[in-house]
Amino acid sequence: MTIDTSNMCSHLQRKLFEADGEYHRLWTAMQSDAELTAVVRSRQLHIYRNGKKVLALAGKSAPKVIREDRLCDMLQENK
């Protein structure tokens, strides 16, 4: 999965792409899941499964769970 990071918040980039980042585990799981797509909107990462939004990740604010998904369960495990 590739996304355009030019419009992504720098805090979110660190959390997502650095090995010790809070969301890095989600990013690696997303790479192997063909049902997931992601788009950067308003400096946030919006994640979709089969065309339906499941999660929105932001740099400084809390992640926004839209609908229950195994990816969201992984987010809860990080806490």
C-alpha positions in Angstrom: 0.0 0.0 0.0 1.3 3.4 -0.9 -0.1 6.8 0.1 0.8 10.4 -0.6 2.3 11.7 2.6 2.9 15.2 1.3 -0.3 16.4 3.0 0.0 14.3 6.1 0.7 15.8 9.5 4.3 15.4 10.6 3.3 14.0 14.0 1.2 11.3 12.3 4.0 10.4 9.9 6.3 9.8 12.9 3.6 7.7 14.8 2.9 5.7 11.7 6.2 5.1 9.9 8.9 5.1 12.6 9.5 1.6 14.2 8.8 2.9 17.7 5.7 4.9 16.7 2.3 4.4 18.3 0.6 3.4 15.1 3.5 1.5 13.4 2.0 -1.9 14.2 -1.2 -0.8 12.4 0.8 0.3 9.4 2.6 -3.0 9.1 -0.8 -4.9 9.4 -2.3 -2.6 6.7 0.5 -3.6 4.3 -0.6 -7.2 4.2 -4.4 -6.7 4.1 -5.7 -6.4 0.6 -9.1 -5.3 1.8 -7.8 -2.0 3.2 -7.2 1.3 1.5 -6.1 4.6 3.0 -6.4 8.2 1.9 -4.9 11.4 3.4 -7.6 14.0 4.0 -7.2 17.2 6.1 -3.7 16.0 7.2 -5.3 12.8 8.7 -5.2 9.2 7.5 -8.6 7.8 6.7 -8.6 4.0 6.5 -11.3 2.0 4.6 -12.1 -1.7 4.5 -14.0 -2.7 1.3 -15.0 1.0 0.7 -16.4 1.6 4.2 -14.5 3.9 6.5 -13.3 2.2 9.7 -10.8 4.5 11.3 -9.3 8.0 11.1 -5.9 8.7 12.5 -4.6 12.1 13.4 -1.2 13.3 14.6 -2.0 15.0 17.9 -5.7 14.1 18.6 -7.1 10.7 19.5 -7.9 8.2 16.7 -11.5 8.2 15.6 -13.1 4.7 15.4 -15.9 4.8 12.8 -16.9 1.2 12.9 -15.6 -1.9 14.7 -12.9 -3.7 12.8 -9.9 -5.9 13.6 -7.6 -3.0 12.8 -9.4 -1.0 15.5 -8.9 -3.9 17.9 -5.2 -3.6 17.3 -5.3 0.0 18.2 -6.9 -0.8 21.6 -4.2 -3.3 22.3 -1.6 -0.5 22.0 -3.0 1.3 25.1 
